[in-house]
Amino acid sequence: MTSPHTRRTLSAIVVSGALALMALPGIAQASKTFALVQTNQQALFFNEINRGAEETAKALGAELLIFNANNVASDQNSAVETYIQEGVDGIAVVAIDVNGIMSAVEQADAAGIPVVAIDAVLPEGPQKAQIGVDNAKAGATLAKYYDDTVEAGSRLGVVGALNAYIQNVRRDGFVNALDASVEVVDTVDGQNVQDLALTAAENLMIANPGLDAIYATGEPALMGAIAAVASQSKQDDIALYGWDLTQQAIDGIDQGYVKGVIQQDPAAMGAAAIEALNTVTDGSEVEPQIAVPVTIVTQQNVDAFRELFR
C-alpha cells in the first residue's frame, strides 16, 4: 500500500516532470484553440483558406481545428454548437447559408467565443470581422472586362451555385454591370460541385445553341464549364469567364478560350481570420471589414500565377 508521504512524493515528481517538459525547447504548448468551419474541401479555394489558417495558427503557437461541412449548411451550425461546448477560443466560418448560420454565431457570442466570417458575407450580427473581397464589385469589374473583349449583342449563360449566397452576389454583380446589348439566356445550378456543374453547363449549351460565353461564379462552376466546353469541342465558339484559378483554368487561358478569371488570395483570407481571432482574444479590437484584393488573370498576366499550381 502506498503511504501518503509516497503519494506526495510521486505527485511532486509528476508536476516537476511536467514543468520540465514545458521548459524544453521544441515542445510547443498551444495557448489557444481556434476552429475553422469550412464549406467543403473539394475546391482549391477552400483548401487554400485552410492552408493560410493552419500556417498562421502554427506561427502563433495555437491549435486549429477544421470542420468540413461537405456543402451541408445545417452541419455548419452543428459544428459551431459543438465547438462552443468544447470551449474553443474563437471560430472562423465560411458560411454556406449566411442567414441560417446566424443563430449559431449568436450562441457563440453569448458563450464569450468570438466569431469571424470569411468570404461569405454575414448579415449584421455579433461577429467581430468580415474577411474577404467585395464580390459584387469584383463581378462588376469582370463584366467591364467582358464588355471590352466580347462583341456587342453576345449571348451569355451563367453557371452558378444557387445554394451559395456569395455566388449569387457574384452573379448579380456581374450580370447587372454588363452592357445592355448582352443577352443573359439562363442561369444553371452547379450546386458548388464540379460534376454537377459539368452537367449543368452541358445542358446550358445544348439548350442554347449559338451561345457565345459562359460566366462561372466559383471554382467548381468554372471547372465544370471548362470540362463541358472541352467535351462538346466548343473551345473555338464559347468564351469562359469566372472565379478562382486552377491548372485547368490556366490551360484554358493558354488555349485562348478562358478569357478572364478573378483570382482571390484565399490563403491570405485564412491567415487574416486567425490573426483577427488572436487579436480579439488578446483583448484588442479589429477592423470590422478586412479586405483582401483580387486580380483578373488573363493571357497578359497569367505567368505570374503558374507557380501556384506546380
N, C-alpha and C positions, 0 to 999 in steps of 0.2 A: 504494500500500500504506500502511495506517495505521500510524504509528510507535507504540511502547509509550507514549511520552510523550503522544501524541494520545489513545490509548485511555484513559489515566488521566484526562486532562482531560475526555473525554466522560463517563466514569463519574462523575466529580465533579459534572458538570452534571446528570446524571440524578438522582443522590442528592439534590443540593441542590434540584432541582425538585420531587422527591417530598416532601421535608421542607417546602418552601414550600406545596405543595398541602395537606398535612396541617394546616398552621397557618392556612390561610384559613378565615374564618368561614363557616358554612353548609355545609361539606363534612363530612358525618358519617362517622366511622370506626367501623364495627361492631366492638366489642371482644369480643363473644361471639356465638355462633351457637346458637340453640335450635331444636329440631324438635318439631312437634306432629303426632302420628299420630292421624288422625280416623276416625270410623266411616263417615260419609257427609256429603255436602254438600247433601242434599235437604231435610233438616229445618232449620227456622229455628233450633232449639235448638243444633245443631252449628255453624251459621254464626255464631251469637252468641258461642259459645265462641271461634271463630276471631277475631271482631272484638275481643273483650276481650284476647285474647292478642296480637294484632297491635298494638293501641294501646299496650299496656304495653311490649312489646318496643321499639317505636319510641321511647317515652319514656325507656327505659333505654339507648338507643343500640345495641341488639342486633339481629341479623338473625334472622328467624323463617322457618323452612321448614315448610310444611304438606303432609302427605300425606293424600290421600283414599282410604280403602280400599274405598269403594263396597260396604260390608256384607260384605266377604270377609275373614274372620278371618286366614287364612294370609297375606294380603297385608300385614297389620299387622306380623306377625313379620318378613317380608322387609324391610319398610321400616325397622324398628328395626335390623336387621342392616346394612342399607346405611348408615344414619346413623352406626353405630359405625365402619364402615370410613372414612367421611368425616371422622370425628373431631369431631362436634359437641360442644358444651359440656354440653348437657343435653337430655333428651327428656321430653315430656309425652304421655301415652297415654290416649285414650278407648277402652277395650278393648271389643271385641265378644265375645271368648271370654276371660274373666278367668283361667281356668286355662291355656289354651293360650298366652297371651302371656307367661307367667312365664319360660319358657326364654330368650326374647329380653331380658326385663328383667334376668335374671341375667347374661346375656352383656354387657349394657351396664354393669352394676355392676362386673363383672370387668375391663372396659376402663377403669374410672375415670370413667364417664359417669353422672351421677345421673339417676334417673327419678322422675317424679311421676305419679300416676294422677288422672284427672278423671272424676267421675260414677260409672262402673262400679267397684265395689269389688274390688280385687285381694286374693287370699289373702296370708297372711303371707309376706314376702319382703324383698329389699333396697331396695325403693322408699322414697324419702325422705318422701313425704307422700301422703295420700289427700284429695282435694278434692271436695267436693260436698255432698249432703244425705243425711240419714238416710231412705232411700227407704221402708223398711218403716214407720217412724214416720209419715212423711207420708201413706202409703197408709192407715194406721190412722186418722189424723186425718180424711181424706176419708171413710172409712167411717162415722165418727161423724156427720159432716155428712149423709151419705146417710141414715142411720137417722133423723135428725131431720127430713128433708124428704120421705121416701117412706113410704107406709103400710106397716104390718107385713104380712108374708106376700107381699112383692113377688117377682117372678121376674126375675132379672138374668143377663145374659150378659157375658162378658169378651172384648174384642178385644185380644190381646197380641202379643208378638213372642218366640216360644219360642226363637229363636236368640240372644236378648239377655239375659244373666244379670240385669242390673239391672231389666229389665222384668218378669222372673219374680219378683224380690224385691218389686216394686211390686204385682204381682198378689196374691201371698201376704199381704203386709202389709194390703192392703185386704180381701180375702176373709176372712181369719182374724179380722178385727175386726168383721165385720158381725153384726148381730143374728141370733140363731139362727132367727128366722122367715123370713129371706131365703133363697130357693131360688136357688142358682147353677146355672143349667141347663147351661152349657158354656163352655169357653174355646176360641176360634178363633184361628188363627195368621195375623197380617198380615205377618209377617216384616220388620217395620220399613220397609215400602214402602207408600206411600199407596194405590196402585191395588190391591195385593193385600189391603190392609186393607179397602178398599171392598167387594171381592168377598166376603171373609170375613164382614164384617158383614151383607151382604145374605143370605148363606147362613144365618147365625145367626138372623136374623129370620124367614126362610122356614121354617126347621126348628122354630122355637119361636113359633108364633102366640100372641098374648097376652102377649108379653114386655113387661115394664114399664120396664126400664132396661138401659143398656149402660155398662160401665166400660172405658175405653181406657187402656192403660198407657204411651203415648208419643204424640208429636205425629203421626206418620204414622197410628197407630191411631185417634186422635181425629178426624183429618181424614177418614179413610176412613169412620168411623162417622157423622160429620156428613153426608157425601155420601150414604151408604146410607139414612139416615133420611129425608133430603130426597127421594131418588129413589123411595122407597116411600111418600111422603106420610104419614109416621108421626110428624110433629112433635108432634101432639096426644096421641100414645099412648106414646111412648118417651122417657124422660128420659136425658140423657147426662152422664156424669161422666168426668173423665180428667186428663191431664197436658199441659201446655205450650200456652199461648195462641197463637192465630193470629187474623188478622182474621175468618176464617170462624167460629172459636170465639166471638169477641166478637159476631158477628152472631147466632149461635145463642143466646147469653146474652140478647141483646136480644129475641129472639123467644120466649124462655122455655123452650125445650126442652133447652138446655145449662144444667145446674143449678150445676155447680161444677167448676172447673179448677185444678189445682195449678200455680202459676206459679213456676218456679225463676228464678234470676238467672244464666243461663249465661255472660253476658259477664263477670260477677264471677268465675266459676269459671276462665275462661280467663286473666283478669288475675292471679288468685291463683296459678295454676300457674306463670306466667312469673316472678312475684315470688319464688316459692319456689325455683325453679331458680336465679335470680340470687343469692339469699341463700346457697344451698348452695355454688354455685361461687365465692362470695366467702370460703368457709371457715367459715360460720356454720351453725347448726342451725335447723330449722323444726319447728313442731308436727307430729306425725305425722298428726293429723286436723285438717283445715282446713274448718270448717263454713260453708256458705252457706245462709241461711234461705230458706223458701218462704212463699207466700201462697196461700190458697184464694180464687180470684176468682169472685164471684157478681154478681148484679144490684146488690147493695148497694155494691160497691166497684169495679166494672168501669171506671168513668170514669177512675180513676187510671192505667189501663193503655192507654187508647186511643191516646195519643200515640206509643206504641212502634210502631204499625203505620201511621202516616201518612207 
